[in-house]
Amino acid sequence: MAAALTPQQLSETHRPTLDQALETIGTRAYWSPHPEHPKAYGEGGAPGSLGAAEGKAAFDAVLNTRFDLDQPGTDGWTGGEVSPYGPELGVEYPHADIDVLLPAMKSGTAAWRAAGPETRALVCLEILSRISARTHELAHAVMHTSGQAFMMAFQAGGPHAQDRGLEAVAYAYQEQTRTPGSADWSKPQGKRDPLKLTKTFTTSGRGIALVIGCNTFPTWNGYPGLFASLATGNPVLVKPHPRAVLPLALTVRIAREVLAEAGFDPNLVALAAERPGEGIAKSLAVRPEIRIIDYTGSTAFGDWLEANARQAQVYTEKAGVNTIVVDSTDDYRGLLANVAFSLSLYSGQMCTTPQNLLIPRDGITTDAGPKSYDEVVSDIAAAVNGLLGDDARAAALLGALVNPDVKARVEAAGELGEVALPSRAVANAEFPDAVVRTPVVVKLDGTKTDEDAAYLSECFGPVSFAVAVESTDAALELLRRTIREKGAMTVGAYTTSPEVERAIEDVCLDESAQLSLNLTGGVYVNQTAAFSDFHGSGGNPAANAALCDAAFVANRFRVVEVRRQA
C-alpha cells in the first residue's frame, strides 16, 4: 500500500505539537492546540477546517444515509438514533460479523508494531488534526446524540475531547520511550573475556482494545482510551452507545482514512454498531481477542466488566456521588454564582456535577454576615433561578435531557424531601420537542445515614440535595463515608479556616478524590483541563483509572526483549 503520508511529512507537521504536549504534561500549565472559539475554524481560521455553515452542511449531508466504512464482515445495517432535541437522525451503520471483523483487525498489528512509538504517535496526531478540522460537524453530531447545547457540544465534544486524546498520546509516547530501543551489554569476567550481548527492546500492544462509548460524552470520554490504545500498538474496536453512534462513527472513518494514507491497515480501527436490544458489549468484553477495555457508564456494568472480563485490562469510569462541603466563605456572592452554574451546566448530566451540598444546620459565616442553613439553601435556589430565568439563556446552558430516565428522576425528586427549588420546563425556541428542565434542589436531613438515605446514591441528572449536617466535622465524616463507599469524581469545598481546609484535604488525600477549594470565579468544580487536571483518580469506587496519567497507558503494552550473542 503506497503511503500518501510519509514519516517525514508526519514529523514535520506534528512533532512540534507532540513535543509541546510532552512538555506540558510535565509542567501542568495551560496549553491547547485546539481553539475553543467557533470562529477559529473555516475561512480565516485553521487551514483546511470547516466553518460554521460548512460544518452544519456536512452534518446534514450524513443524516438519512448509510454510513459505509468499508469494513470486513459487514452483515447488515443498523441505526435508530433520535436526537434529544427531537429529530430522528436516520443514519444506518454497518453491523459487523465479529468473527470476521476481529481477525481482520489483527492482521495489521505487525506493521503497526514495527512502526514504533514515534510514528504511531504522529499518525494519531494526524487523526486528531483532521478531527479538529471538522469540529463544527462533530459538534452537531455530539449535540444531537447527547443533548448538550451547541456551545458545550462544540467545546467539550470538540477541542476539549481532542486535548484529552492528545494528552493520552503524549503519555503513551513518554512511557514507551522510557526503555531504549537497543543496548550493548558487557559483563566483566576478570581474566576471561567479558560476556557480551546485543539486546533490542520492542514495545508490543496487548491485543485488540474495546472502547465502550457513553451517551453523554461520546468523544470526551471515548478519545482517551481510543488514542492511548492505538498509540501503544493496539487495534481499537469502538462500540458506541446505541443512542450516540454518529460522533464516534465519524471519528472511526477519519482514523481509517489516515491509517490507510500512512500505509497502515485501516482495520486497525473499526466500528461495532449494534442492533436495537442486541447488547453486544457484554459478549464482546469476554472474547479472548479483546485484551483492553475502556468503559464509561453505570456502576453495575462497570463492576461486571471488572469481575468478568478477566482476559482484559479494564479501565472503568462509573458513577459516584460528588459533594460540596460549605463551611464558610469570604465571597458569598461568588460562591452562590459558582454553585448555581455547576448545578445547571448540561442539566447536571456530567459525571463531575456536584450532587450533595453539605451545610451545617447552624449555618455558616460569610463576608455578608452569618447565614443560616435555610438562608444558604434559599440563596442557592435564587441564584439558580437568576441564572436560568430567561428561557433562551437557560436552554443554551441546560441543553436537553439525554433520556426519559433522567426526566423521571427529576419528577420523582420531590418525594424524597422538602423541595427548596422546584424544577420547571424550559421552552427551546429552535427545537420545540426538546425536553429541558431546570435543576431541582431537595432538603435532606444529614443525620439519617442509613443505607436508604437518598444522598448516599447517585441521582444522575439535575437533582441536588442540600444536606443539613450537625457541624463541619460531621460533614467531613459524611464526605469520607460517601467517597469510600460510593466514590466521587469531584469534591468541592468552601472555607476560610486553614484548619478546616487541611482537614478536607486530608479526607480527599486519604480517599483519593480530586478536590477544588473556594471556587468563586469562572472555573467550576465539574470542569477539568487536559494536560493539567486529572479527571478521576482511580483510587475510589467512581473510577479505577485517571484521565490521564502514566498508569492509564503503561499497561496497554509490553516491552519484548531479544538478546543476541555479540
C-alpha positions in Angstrom: 0.0 0.0 0.0 1.5 3.3 -1.1 1.7 5.9 1.7 0.5 9.3 0.9 1.6 10.5 4.3 5.4 9.8 4.7 7.1 9.7 8.1 9.0 12.9 7.2 5.7 14.7 6.5 4.2 13.5 9.7 7.3 14.5 11.7 7.5 18.0 10.1 3.8 18.6 10.7 3.2 17.1 14.1 6.5 16.6 16.0 6.4 20.2 17.4 2.9 19.5 18.8 4.0 16.2 20.4 7.0 17.9 22.0 4.8 20.7 23.4 2.4 18.1 24.8 5.2 16.2 26.4 6.5 19.4 28.0 3.1 20.4 29.2 2.2 17.2 31.0 5.4 17.8 32.9 4.7 21.5 33.8 0.9 21.1 34.2 0.5 24.6 32.7 -2.4 25.7 30.5 -2.0 24.8 26.8 -4.2 23.7 24.0 -3.5 23.4 20.2 -7.3 23.2 19.6 -9.1 26.5 19.5 -12.3 26.8 21.6 -14.0 29.5 19.7 -16.1 28.6 16.7 -14.8 31.5 14.6 -11.3 29.9 14.7 -12.4 27.4 12.1 -13.2 27.9 8.4 -12.4 31.0 6.4 -9.7 33.0 8.2 -9.3 30.2 10.8 -7.4 26.9 10.9 -6.3 25.9 7.4 -8.5 23.3 5.8 -11.1 23.4 8.6 -14.8 23.6 8.1 -16.5 26.8 9.1 -19.9 27.0 10.8 -22.0 26.8 7.7 -19.8 24.1 6.1 -19.8 22.0 9.3 -23.6 22.2 9.6 -23.9 21.2 5.9 -21.6 18.3 6.4 -23.7 17.1 9.3 -26.9 17.5 7.4 -25.4 15.5 4.5 -24.9 12.5 6.7 -28.4 12.4 8.0 -30.7 9.7 6.5 -27.8 8.0 4.8 -25.9 4.7 5.1 -22.6 5.4 6.8 -20.3 3.0 4.9 -16.9 2.3 6.4 -15.8 -0.5 4.0 -15.2 -2.8 7.0 -14.8 -6.5 6.7 -17.6 -8.7 7.9 -20.5 -6.3 7.4 -23.6 -8.4 7.5 -26.3 -5.8 7.6 -27.2 -2.3 8.7 -28.5 -0.8 11.9 -29.4 2.6 13.4 -32.2 4.4 15.1 -30.6 7.4 16.8 -33.1 10.1 17.8 -31.9 13.5 18.9 -32.8 14.6 22.4 -33.9 17.7 20.6 -36.5 15.8 18.7 -35.4 14.8 15.1 -34.6 11.3 14.0 -31.1 11.2 12.6 -31.9 8.4 10.2 -28.3 7.2 9.9 -27.6 3.5 9.3 -24.3 2.0 10.3 -22.6 -1.3 9.3 -23.4 -4.1 11.6 -20.4 -6.4 11.9 -20.0 -10.1 12.0 -17.5 -10.1 14.9 -16.0 -13.4 13.9 -14.9 -11.9 10.6 -14.0 -8.4 11.8 -11.8 -9.3 14.8 -9.3 -11.4 12.7 -9.2 -8.7 10.1 -8.3 -6.1 12.8 -5.4 -8.2 14.0 -3.8 -8.6 10.5 -2.3 -5.1 10.6 -0.7 -5.3 14.0 2.7 -6.4 13.0 3.3 -3.4 10.7 1.8 -1.1 13.3 4.1 -2.5 16.0 7.1 -2.2 13.7 6.4 1.4 13.1 7.5 2.3 16.6 6.2 4.7 19.2 7.1 7.9 17.4 5.4 7.0 14.1 2.3 5.7 15.9 2.1 8.9 17.9 2.4 11.1 14.8 -0.2 9.1 13.0 -2.5 9.6 16.0 -1.8 13.4 15.9 -2.7 13.5 12.2 -6.0 11.8 13.0 -6.7 14.3 15.8 -5.7 17.2 13.4 -8.3 16.0 10.9 -10.9 15.6 13.6 -10.2 19.1 14.8 -10.7 20.5 11.3 -14.2 19.0 11.4 -15.1 20.3 14.8 -18.2 22.1 13.6 -19.5 19.0 12.0 -18.7 16.9 15.1 -20.3 19.5 17.4 -23.7 19.0 15.7 -23.2 15.2 15.9 -22.4 15.4 19.7 -25.3 17.9 20.3 -27.9 15.7 18.6 -26.8 12.5 20.3 -26.0 13.7 23.8 -28.4 16.6 24.3 -25.6 19.0 25.1 -26.3 22.6 24.0 -24.4 23.6 20.9 -21.6 25.6 22.5 -20.9 22.9 25.0 -21.0 20.2 22.3 -18.6 22.3 20.3 -16.1 22.8 23.1 -16.4 19.7 25.2 -17.1 17.4 22.3 -14.5 19.1 20.1 -11.3 20.8 21.4 -11.6 19.5 24.9 -12.1 15.9 23.7 -9.2 16.4 21.2 -7.0 17.7 24.0 -7.7 14.6 26.1 -6.9 12.4 23.1 -3.6 14.2 22.5 -2.8 14.0 26.2 -3.2 10.2 26.1 -0.9 10.1 23.1 1.7 12.1 24.9 1.6 9.8 28.0 1.7 6.8 25.7 4.8 8.0 23.9 6.5 9.0 27.1 6.0 5.6 28.7 7.0 3.6 25.6 10.3 5.5 25.2 11.5 5.2 28.8 13.2 2.0 27.6 15.9 2.4 24.9 15.4 0.5 21.6 18.7 -1.3 21.9 21.6 -1.8 24.2 25.1 -3.3 24.1 25.6 -5.4 27.2 29.0 -6.4 28.6 29.7 -8.2 31.9 33.3 -8.4 33.0 34.7 -11.8 33.8 38.0 -11.0 35.4 40.8 -12.5 33.4 38.4 -14.1 30.9 36.8 -12.3 28.1 33.7 -10.4 29.1 30.2 -11.8 28.3 28.7 -9.7 25.5 25.2 -9.5 24.2 23.3 -7.1 22.0 19.7 -6.5 23.1 16.7 -5.0 21.4 13.6 -3.8 23.2 10.3 -3.5 21.3 7.0 -2.2 22.6 4.2 -4.6 21.7 0.5 -3.9 22.3 -1.6 -6.3 24.4 -4.2 -7.0 21.6 -7.4 -5.6 20.4 -8.8 -2.8 22.6 -12.5 -2.3 23.0 -13.9 1.2 23.7 -17.4 1.1 25.1 -18.8 4.6 24.4 -21.2 6.6 26.6 -24.3 8.6 25.7 -23.5 11.9 27.3 -19.9 12.5 26.3 -19.1 10.1 23.4 -15.9 11.9 22.3 -14.7 13.4 25.5 -14.9 10.0 27.3 -14.1 8.0 24.2 -10.9 9.6 22.9 -8.5 9.0 25.8 -8.9 5.2 25.7 -9.0 5.1 21.9 -5.8 7.1 21.4 -4.0 5.5 24.3 -4.5 2.1 22.9 -3.8 3.0 19.3 -0.6 4.8 20.2 0.6 1.8 22.2 0.2 -0.5 19.2 -3.2 -2.0 19.7 -6.1 -2.2 17.2 -9.2 -0.5 18.5 -12.8 -1.6 18.2 -15.2 1.2 19.0 -18.6 0.1 20.4 -20.6 3.3 20.7 -23.7 3.8 22.9 -26.7 3.0 20.6 -28.1 6.5 21.2 -24.7 8.2 20.4 -23.1 6.4 17.4 -22.6 9.3 15.0 -19.7 11.2 16.7 -17.7 8.0 17.1 -18.6 6.7 13.7 -17.2 10.0 12.2 -14.1 9.5 14.3 -13.6 5.9 13.1 -14.0 7.0 9.5 -11.3 9.7 9.9 -9.0 7.3 11.7 -9.3 4.7 9.0 -8.6 7.2 6.2 -5.4 8.5 7.9 -4.2 4.9 8.6 -4.6 4.0 5.0 -2.9 7.1 3.8 0.0 6.5 6.1 0.5 3.0 4.7 -1.2 1.0 7.5 -4.1 -1.3 7.6 -7.3 0.8 8.1 -8.8 -2.1 10.0 -6.7 -1.2 13.0 -9.7 1.0 13.9 -13.2 -0.3 13.4 -16.8 0.3 14.5 -19.1 -2.1 16.2 -22.6 -0.7 16.0 -25.4 -2.8 17.5 -28.9 -3.7 16.6 -31.7 -2.5 19.0 -31.6 -4.5 22.1 -28.6 -6.6 21.0 -26.3 -5.6 23.9 -23.1 -6.7 22.3 -20.8 -5.0 24.8 -21.2 -8.0 27.2 -20.4 -10.6 24.6 -17.5 -8.6 23.1 -16.0 -7.9 26.6 -15.3 -11.6 27.3 -13.9 -12.6 23.9 -10.3 -13.8 24.1 -9.2 -11.4 21.4 -10.2 -8.4 23.5 -7.3 -7.5 25.7 -8.1 -3.9 26.8 -11.4 -2.4 27.6 -12.3 1.3 28.2 -15.7 1.9 29.6 -17.7 4.9 30.9 -21.2 4.3 32.3 -23.2 2.7 35.1 -21.6 1.2 38.1 -23.4 -2.1 37.7 -22.0 -2.8 34.2 -18.6 -1.4 35.2 -18.4 -3.8 38.1 -19.5 -6.6 35.9 -16.7 -5.8 33.4 -14.1 -5.7 36.2 -15.3 -9.1 37.6 -15.9 -11.0 34.3 -13.6 -9.6 31.6 -10.6 -11.4 33.2 -8.6 -11.7 30.0 -8.5 -7.9 29.5 -7.0 -4.9 31.2 -10.2 -3.0 32.2 -10.4 0.8 32.7 -13.7 2.0 34.0 -15.3 5.3 34.9 -18.5 4.6 36.8 -21.0 6.5 38.9 -20.0 8.5 42.0 -21.6 10.8 44.5 -20.0 14.2 44.2 -20.1 16.5 47.2 -19.5 20.2 48.1 -18.8 21.0 51.7 -19.9 24.5 52.7 -18.2 25.7 55.9 -17.6 29.4 55.4 -16.7 31.9 52.7 -15.3 35.3 52.1 -17.1 35.7 48.8 -20.7 34.7 49.4 -22.0 36.0 46.1 -19.2 34.3 44.2 -20.0 31.0 46.0 -23.7 31.3 45.0 -22.9 32.1 41.4 -20.3 29.3 41.1 -22.5 26.6 42.7 -25.6 27.7 40.6 -23.6 27.3 37.4 -22.2 24.0 38.4 -25.6 22.6 39.2 -27.1 23.8 35.9 -24.4 23.1 33.3 -25.7 20.4 30.9 -28.7 19.8 33.2 -26.3 18.1 35.7 -25.7 15.3 33.3 -22.0 15.2 33.9 -20.0 12.6 36.0 -18.5 15.6 37.8 -21.7 17.6 38.6 -22.0 18.1 42.4 -25.0 16.3 43.9 -24.7 16.7 47.7 -24.3 20.1 49.3 -23.3 19.5 52.9 -24.3 22.6 55.0 -24.1 22.9 58.8 -27.5 23.0 60.4 -26.5 26.1 62.4 -25.3 28.0 59.3 -22.1 29.4 58.1 -20.0 32.6 58.4 -19.7 34.8 55.3 -18.5 38.2 54.2 -22.2 39.1 54.0 -22.8 38.1 57.6 -23.9 34.9 59.2 -26.2 32.7 57.0 -28.4 30.0 58.4 -28.8 26.7 56.6 -32.2 27.8 55.3 -30.8 31.1 54.0 -27.9 29.3 52.2 -30.3 26.9 50.5 -32.7 29.7 49.6 -29.9 31.8 48.2 -28.6 29.0 46.1 -32.1 28.4 44.8 -32.4 32.1 44.0 -29.0 32.1 42.2 -30.1 29.2 40.0 -33.4 31.0 39.2 -31.5 34.1 38.4 -29.1 32.3 36.1 -31.9 30.4 34.3 -34.7 33.0 34.4 -34.5 33.7 30.7 -35.5 30.7 28.6 -33.1 31.4 25.8 -30.2 31.6 28.2 -31.4 28.6 30.1 -31.7 26.4 27.0 -28.2 27.4 25.9 -26.8 26.3 29.3 -29.0 23.3 30.1 -29.1 21.6 26.8 -31.7 18.7 26.7 -32.3 15.7 29.0 -30.5 12.8 27.4 -33.1 10.1 28.1 -36.5 9.6 29.8 -34.9 8.1 32.9 -33.4 11.5 33.7 -36.8 13.2 33.4 -38.3 10.5 35.6 -35.7 11.2 38.3 -36.3 14.9 38.2 -40.0 14.4 38.6 -39.7 11.9 41.4 -37.2 14.0 43.4 -39.9 15.9 45.3 -40.9 12.7 47.0 -37.6 12.5 48.8 -37.8 15.6 50.9 -38.8 19.3 51.1 -38.2 20.9 47.7 -36.2 24.1 48.1 -36.0 24.7 44.3 -38.7 23.1 42.1 -37.7 22.2 38.5 -39.5 23.9 35.7 -39.8 23.1 32.0 -37.9 25.4 29.7 -39.0 26.1 26.1 -36.4 25.7 23.4 -37.5 28.0 20.5 -35.3 26.3 17.9 -36.2 22.7 19.0 -39.7 22.7 20.5 -39.6 18.9 21.1 -36.6 19.1 23.3 -37.2 18.1 26.9 -35.4 20.8 29.0 -35.7 21.0 32.8 -34.0 23.3 35.4 -32.4 21.8 38.4 -34.4 20.6 41.5 -32.9 21.1 44.9 -34.2 19.0 47.8 -33.6 19.5 51.5 -32.5 16.4 53.4 -31.5 15.5 57.0 -27.9 14.5 57.2 -28.3 12.7 60.5 -30.2 9.9 58.7 -27.2 8.0 57.5 -28.9 4.6 56.9 -28.3 2.9 53.5 -31.6 4.1 52.2 -30.7 7.8 52.6 -31.2 9.4 49.2 -28.0 11.3 49.3 -25.9 8.1 49.6 -26.7 7.1 46.0 -26.1 8.8 42.7 -29.2 10.5 41.3 -27.9 11.3 37.8 -29.3 14.5 36.2 -30.3 17.9 37.5 -31.1 16.8 41.0 -29.2 18.0 44.1 -29.6 17.5 47.8 -29.0 20.3 50.4 -28.0 18.1 53.3 -28.2 19.6 56.8 -25.4 18.3 59.0 -24.7 18.9 62.6 -21.3 20.5 62.0 -18.4 20.8 59.6 -16.8 17.8 61.4 -20.0 15.8 60.7 -19.8 17.0 57.1 -16.3 15.6 56.8 -17.3 12.3 58.3 -20.2 12.0 55.8 -17.8 13.1 52.9 -15.3 10.4 53.9 -18.0 7.7 54.0 -19.5 8.8 50.7 -16.2 8.7 48.8 -15.2 5.4 50.4 -18.5 3.6 49.8 -19.9 5.3 46.7 -16.9 7.1 45.1 -16.6 10.6 43.8 -15.2 12.1 40.6 -15.0 15.6 42.2 -15.2 17.2 45.6 -15.7 20.9 46.3 -15.3 22.9 49.5 -15.7 26.4 50.8 -13.9 27.5 53.9 -12.0 30.4 55.3 -10.4 28.3 58.0 -6.9 26.9 57.4 -7.6 24.1 59.8 -10.8 23.1 58.1 -9.1 23.3 54.7 -6.4 21.0 55.8 -9.0 18.6 57.3 -10.9 18.5 54.0 -7.7 18.0 52.1 -6.7 15.1 54.4 -10.1 13.3 53.7 -9.6 13.7 49.9 -6.0 12.5 50.1 -6.9 9.5 52.3 -9.8 8.5 50.0 -8.2 9.6 46.6 -10.7 12.2 45.5 -9.9 15.3 43.4 -10.6 18.5 45.4 -11.5 22.0 44.3 -11.3 24.7 47.1 -13.1 28.0 47.2 -14.1 28.3 43.5 -15.9 31.6 43.1 -14.9 32.7 39.6 -15.0 31.3 36.1 -13.6 27.8 36.9 -16.1 25.2 38.1 -15.9 22.0 40.1 -17.3 20.0 37.2 -14.7 21.1 34.7 -11.2 19.8 34.2 -8.4 20.9 31.8 -6.4 18.4 29.8 -2.6 18.3 30.4 -3.1 19.9 33.8 -6.1 18.4 35.7 -6.6 14.7 36.4 -10.1 13.5 35.7 -10.8 11.0 38.4 -8.1 9.4 40.5 -8.5 5.7 40.1 -8.4 5.4 43.8 -12.1 5.3 44.8 -15.2 3.4 43.6 -16.1 6.1 41.0 -13.3 5.1 38.6 -10.4 2.7 38.5 -8.3 5.0 36.3 -7.5 8.6 35.9 -7.5 10.6 32.7 -4.7 10.8 32.0 -1.7 9.6 33.8 1.1 7.1 33.3 -1.0 4.3 34.8 -3.6 4.9 32.2 -1.3 3.9 29.3 1.6 1.8 30.7 -0.4 -1.4 31.0 -1.6 -1.2 27.4 1.7 -2.5 26.1 4.6 -4.8 27.0 8.3 -4.5 26.2 9.6 -7.6 24.5 13.4 -8.2 24.6 15.5 -10.1 22.0 19.1 -11.0 23.1 21.8 -11.9 20.6 25.3 -13.1 21.1 27.6 -10.2 20.3 
